[in-house]
């Protein structure tokens, strides 16, 4: 069956995630140390984990609303450090803005943009992500016909809800959709179980870790168009 639409994971598929997260957290923590030294004392300690676990226990949906979760963590850390509610609310907004700017300062894997532009000539393109990257801020939102995040759907891969959204949006049969991502379970197995055709982005060039699944894979983005044509 001919592929008509391609959905993509984002983090560690279009760009490496950890360099951005580490730099964003470093910049944010430096700002907190300069402006809220009392809160800075709690950074890197058990307080952060305790607050995160408490928030998720009180509202499990925050597992999908990761931007809101981070804001609330900033707020609760500030409260625990002895700052007032209004000051803590303002701090949380400012700290998240600094963090989010760094989180979206991505460096694409070589060949990603050229390949996406090429694929857009022949397929509808979309995004299915558990993360909170802002494609408009990054500057590539116009390349995609649909974008679904965990926050949008209040679910996260491998939940089939994420892939059902693509079916409803495109009106296509699952087999007409190719899903591309780096995660063996969240991307490859989940989309395969849903009836889509997965392709594994194997940047580390390792053996596929799940038994019983034969999957098409690539590590060079320039090779992707030809691979999809062979499906």
N, C-alpha and C positions, 0 to 999 in steps of 0.2 A: 504494500500500500504506500502511496506517495506521501511523504511528509509535507504538511502544509503550514505548520506552525512550530516554532521552537521556543521553549521556555528555558530560562537560565536562572541558576542560583547566582548569588553575587559574591559574598565573602569567600575568599580562597578559591574562587572560580574565575572571576574577572580581574581580581586583584588580591594580593596577600593581605590578610586582615591584621595580624598581630603587630606589624610595624606601626600601623595607624593607631591601634588601641593603646599601645605602649607610649607613643609620642603624645597622644591626646591626654592620657592620664598624667603623664609627666608635666605637661603644660598646665593642666587644671590644678594639679597638686601644688605647683609652684605659686599659682595665683591664690590658692587657699592659704598657703603658708604666709604669704605677704599680707593678705587682707583679713584672715580669720585664724590667727595663730593658735587659738584654743582648739579649734576644729582640727587643725593640722596635726596636733599631738595624737589624735585618734587614728589618723591615716596609717594603714599598714598594720593595724592591730586587730584583735578579735572583735572589736566593736563593729567594724564594717560588716563582717560575716553575720554577727548576731542581728544587726539591723536588717540586713537583706533577708535572712531567714524569717524574721518576725513579720516583715511586710508581706512576704509571699504566703506565709501561713494565714495571715488575716485576709488576704485577697489573692488566691491562686491565679487569677487572670493576669496578674502582673508578670507572670512567666512569659506571656506573649506581648505585654506592653512594656518593652524593655527601656524605652526612653522615659516613660513615666516612672518606672522603677528606679532608674538612676536619679531622677529629680527628687523623688521621695527619700532616697538614701542620703543625698546631700542635705536635705531638710532635717532629717532625723539626727544626722551626725552633728549638725549645728545646734540643735536643741539639746542633745546630750552634752555638748561642750558648754552649755550654759547661756547661749544666745537666745534672744526673744523670738517670738513666732513671726512677726512681720519681717524682722531682720533676716531670719532664717529662710523665709519664703523668697525674699529678694536674692539672697545668697544662692539658693538652689537654682533659680532661673539663670543667674549670671554664670554660675559654675557650669551648668549644663550647656549653655550657649558656647562657652569656651571649649568644652569637651567635644561637642557636636561638630564644631568647625574642624577640629583636628581629626575626628573620626571619619569625616568626609573628604579629607585631603588624601585621596587614594592615589596609588601609583599602579597603573594597569600592567598586567602581564604583557609582554611584547606581542604585538599583533592583534590585540583584542579589538581596538576601535576599528581598524581597517577591515577586520573580519566581520564585525557586526554590521558595518555599512554595506559590505558585499552581500551578506545573507539577507539583509532587509530588501534587496531587490527581488528576491524570489520567495520569501516566507514572511508570515507575520511573526513578530518577535515579542516575547513577554518575559516577565520576571516573576519568580516564586521564591521568596526569601524569608528566612527566620529572623533576619537582622533588621536594623533600623537605618540603613544607609538612605540618604536622600538623593535620588538620582537627578533631581532638578538642581540641587546645590552642586552636585558633581559635574553636571552639564551634559548628561547623556539621556535624559528622559525622553527626548524626541525620537530616539532610536527604537522605542518600544511601544507596542500597541496596547499592552496591558501590563499592570504592575500589581502584584499581590504580596503583601507582607503579613507576618504573623499578627502585627498590630491591627491591620485591616480586618482580618478574618477571625481574630481572637482564637487562633489555633496555630500550630506550628508543625512543619514537616517532622516526622513522616505521616502525620494525620492526613487522610485522604481528602479532607475538606479543602486543603490547599490546592489539590489538583482538580477537584470538582469545580472550583472557581474558574479554572482555565477552560474546562469543557463548556461551562455555561456561557462564558464570555465569547469564545470562538465559535461555538456551535458545531465543533468538529467531533469526529470519533476519536477516542483516546489513541488509537493506533496511528492517527494522522499527526500526532504531536510528539515531538522529540524533546525530552527534558535533559538538560546538560548541567552537571554539577560535580563537585569534588567529593561529596560525602557518600560512602558506600551504602549506608542505610537510608539517610534522609533524602538523598537524591536518587541514587540508582535503584535500590530495592523498592523504595516507596513508589516511585513512578512506574516501575516495572509491574509491581503488584496491581497498580491501578489500570494497567493495560497500555501505558505509553511506551515509547521506545527510548530508553535511556542511553546516554553517552557519558562515560566517566572521564572527567578531567583529572588525569593522573600526573600531576606536576612533579611528584616525587619519583615517578617511574618505578613503582613498586608493584608486587603481585596483588591482584584484587583479593581482599581479605575474606570475602564471604564465599563459602563453598556452594557448589551447585548452580552458580550464576555465571554465564558467559556474557561478557559485556564488551561492546565496542568502547575503545578508549583513545585518548589523544593527550599529548603533552605540549605540542606545538600548535598554537592557535591558527597559524596559516594553513594547517592541514585539515582543519575542520570542515570547510565547504565540500571538499571532495569526499570526505568520510560520510557526510550526510547524504550526498547524492547516491551513495552505494547502498543506503538502507532500503 
